Amino acid sequence: MVNAIKKYPIYAALLAAMLLWASSFIAMKLAFSGYDPRLVIFGRMAVATVCFLPIVGRLKGNRYRKGDIKYILFMALCEPCLYFIFEAKALENTTASQAGMITAMLPLMVALSAGLLLKERISRRTVFGFALAIAGAVWLSAGARPSEQAPHPALGNFLEFLAMACATGYTISLKYLTERYNPFFLTALMAFAGSIFFLPVLFMPSTVFPVRLHPVATLCIVYLGVFVTIGAFGLYNLAVSKIPANQATAFVNLIPVGTVLLGWLILNETLTPMQLLASALVIGGVVISQDKIPQAQQSDRR
């Protein structure tokens, strides 16, 4: 187990990753305003892949073990493939602030998955907290009203929940793989897989290509590829390789706060008083459940 002093750099990496992820909701909203969402997703994967090409061969510490390929493929399928499909559609239908709030449920989903798949004890407090968070998410969606920025908020919030389910599968498989693979090598694999997976969308008849360059949207794609896909995922993967997955995902609770603040500052998004109460219920459920998950720390099997 890493001692307390050595954990400070890990916590700093997680904090930076969460702030970058919070900003990604805003960047995606801005990018979607200029380009087809499918082009945005492929673009960010392609940018990350190009950045990784010169260094991927220098990433040491990878030890393949028979059977790992199925875990690698499952990890890549969960994220970025299915995750970005659900998140892109979510942000077409709901606000960045509401989508960011749904991410607060990820730590609970990881804890429950660890209990079911790794046979770790799930306390009643964890289950109760998860139920509160689910109730808060439903209330948040029910209280949302269609607008230009969120034409179908309930659908968008549900799709973001599905994205979090994919993120749960990614985190569990990532924790298993980081025992034998360099975290940034796994990040590179994720970018490569995403580029290949989303390449066919360029040839779909329904894909709309831009007739002119949108500077802000283009900069957002580059930002998503370099700072979020490489930076945030790389830092998060590094942290998961050093501490239990449940400890790392607890930092996800910072994403909703950052997203709501940035959504207000940049996109002029607001939450109604009822939605603020619903958001508080989501956060409250997460806090209640996080109090009693000491067994989850046993998932550090290094």
N, C-alpha and C positions, 0 to 999 in steps of 0.2 A: 504493500500500500504506500502510495506517495505521501511523504510527511507534509505537515501543514504549510511549512515555509515553501516547499517546492511547488505547492499548488497555486501560489499567487500568479505566476505566469500563465498557468492553465486557465485560471479564472479570468485573467485579462484577455486571453484569446477568445474565450467564450463570450465575454462582454462585447468585444469588437464584432464577433460573428453575429450576435443578436441585433446589434445596431445596424449592421449592413443588411441583415434580413428584413428588419423593419423598413428600411429605406427601399427595399426591392419592390414592395407593394406599390409605393408611389411611382417608382421608375417604370414599372410595368404598365400602370395606368396611363402614364404620359406616353410611353412607347406605343400603346394600343391606340392612342388618339391619332397617331400618324401612319401606322402600318397595320396590316393584317396580323392578328395575334399569332398565327402560325408562323409567319415570317419572323416575328419577334423572338419566339421560342427557339427556332432554328438558328437565328442570328446569334443569340447569346451563347448557345452551345458551340457554334462554329468559332466564335471569337475566343472562347476558352480553349478549344482544341488547338487553334493556331498558336496560342500563347504557351501551351504545354509541349508542343512538338520539339522545341530545342532542348528541353530539359528532362523529358520523361525517361530517357535512357540512363540518366545519371541518378535517378531516384533509387537508392539502395535499400536493402533490408527486406526483400520480398522472397518468401519461401513457399512455393506452391506445394500443396498437399492434395493427394488424390481425392476427388470429390468436391474440391473448392469451386469448380466452375459453376456448379448449380447455385451456390450461394452468391457468387459474383453476378450471375445472370439475374437472379432474383433481386439482388440489391439494385442493379441498374434498371430493371423493369419497374420497381417501386419508385425509384428516384434516380434519374430525372424523367423517365418516360411517362408513366401514368400520373405521377405527381404534377408535372407541368401541364398536362392535358386538363386535369381537374382544376388546377389553380388558374390557368388562363381563362377557362370558361367561367370560373367563379368571379373573376375580376371584370368580366364582361357584364355580369348581372348584379353585382353588389358593390358597395364602396370598399375602398382600401381599408378604411377604419374597421368596418364590420368583419371583413375577411381576416384582418390582423387579430381581432379579438378571438376568433375561432381557434387560432393557433395556440391559445392558452390551454387547450385541452390535450395537446400532444404529450406533456409529461405524464398525465394520468393514463393515457392510452398505452404509453410505453411501459408504465408500471404494471398495468393489467396484463399486457402481452407477456411481460417477463414472468408474471405469476402463472399464466397458462402454459407458456412454452418452456420456461426454465424451471418450473415447479417451485417458484418462490412464493412465500406466504403473502396473501393479499388481505390486509386488515379490513375490518368493517368500516373503519374511518376512511380508507381509500375508496371503497365502494360508495360510501355516502357522499364523499367529496366529488366523485365522478358523476353521481346522479345530480348533484347540485349544478355542476358545470354544464351538464347536458340540458338541464332545465333552463339555465341562463342563456344558453345558445338558442334554444327554441324560442324563448321569450324575446331575445334580441331580434330574431328573424320575424317573429309574429308582429313585433312592434314597428318593423321597418315599413316604409311607404315607398312605392315606386317613384323614381325621379330620373332625371336625365343621366345622372351618374350611376344609378342603380335601378334599371328597369324591372328586374325580378330579384329583389334582395333575398327572399326566402330560398329560392333555387340556388342563388349564388353562395349563400352561407352553407347550404347542404353540400354543394360541390367542394367548398373549402374544407368541410369536415372529411369528405372522401380523400382529399389531398393529404390531410393529417393522418388518415389510416395508412396511406402509402408511405408517409414519412416514418410511421411507426415500424413498418416492415423494413425500411431502409436502415433505421437506427439499430434494430436488433441484429440484422445480418452484418451491418458494419462493425458492430462490437465484436462479433465472432471473427471477422476477417482481419481486424487490426492486430490480432495476436501474431499474424505472420506476414502482414503487408504494410508497407510504408503508407501512412495516411494520405499523403499527397499523390502517391501512385494510384490509390483508389479514387481520389478526386479526378485524376486524369482519365481513368477508365470511365468514370461517370460522364465526363464531358464527351469523350469519344463515342460512347454508347448513345448519348443524346443526339449527337450530330448525325449518326447513322439512322437512328430511329425516326428523327424528324425530317430527314432529307426528302423522303417521298412526298411530303406535303407540298413541296415546291411545284410538283407536277400535277397536283389535283386541280380539276377545272374550277372548283370553288375558291381557290386561293387567289386573292386580289393583290396584284403587284402595284406598287406606287408609280404614279406618273411623274412625280417630282420628289426631290430629297427634302426630308423634314429634319432640320438640324437637331432640334431638341430630342425628337424620338430616336434619331440615330445615336446621339450621345448616350441616351438611356440604354440602348442595346449594348454599346461598348461597356458602359458602367456595369450592367448586369453580367456580362461575360467575364470581365476582369475582376471587379471588386466583389461581386456576389457569388458567381459560380466558382471562381478560383479562390477568392479571399475568404468569404464566409464559410463555404463548404470545406475548404482546406483547414481553416482554423478549428471548425467544429469537429472534423474528422481527427485532427491532431489531439483535441481534448478527449474525445471518446476513446482514443487509444491509450490514454493515461489514467483516466478515472472511470468509474462505473457509468454506464449509459444513463441510468436514472438521475445521477447527479448532474450530468451534462445537460439533459433535457429540461431540468428544473429551470435553467436560465431562459428557456423559451418564454417563460412568463413575462420577460421584459419586452418581447416583441409587440404585444398589443398596445402597451403604453407608448412605445416609440412610434408605432404606426398611426395611432390616433393623433398624437402630437404633430407628426409630419403631415398627415392628411389635412389637419386643420390649417397648418402654416402654408402648405404648398398648394393643396387642391381645394381649399375652402370647404372641406367636408365638416359636417357637424353631426353630433348624436343628440337625440331628444332626451329629456330627463328620464323617460321610461327606459330608453335604450341604455342610458348611463347606469341605471339601477340593474338592468339585465347584465350589463358588462361587469358590474361589481359582483353579481352572483356567480358569474363564470370565474372571476379571479378568486372569490371567496371559496368556491368549491376546490379550486386548485390548491390554495393555501391550506385548507383543512386536510386534504389528502396527503400533502407533502410532509405534514408533521409526523406521520407515522409510517415511514417507509424505510426503516433501517435495514430490513432484510434485503431490499433491492441492491444495497451496496455490495452484496455478495456476488453480484453478477460480474465483478472485476475478477476474471479468471486468469490473470496474467501469471 
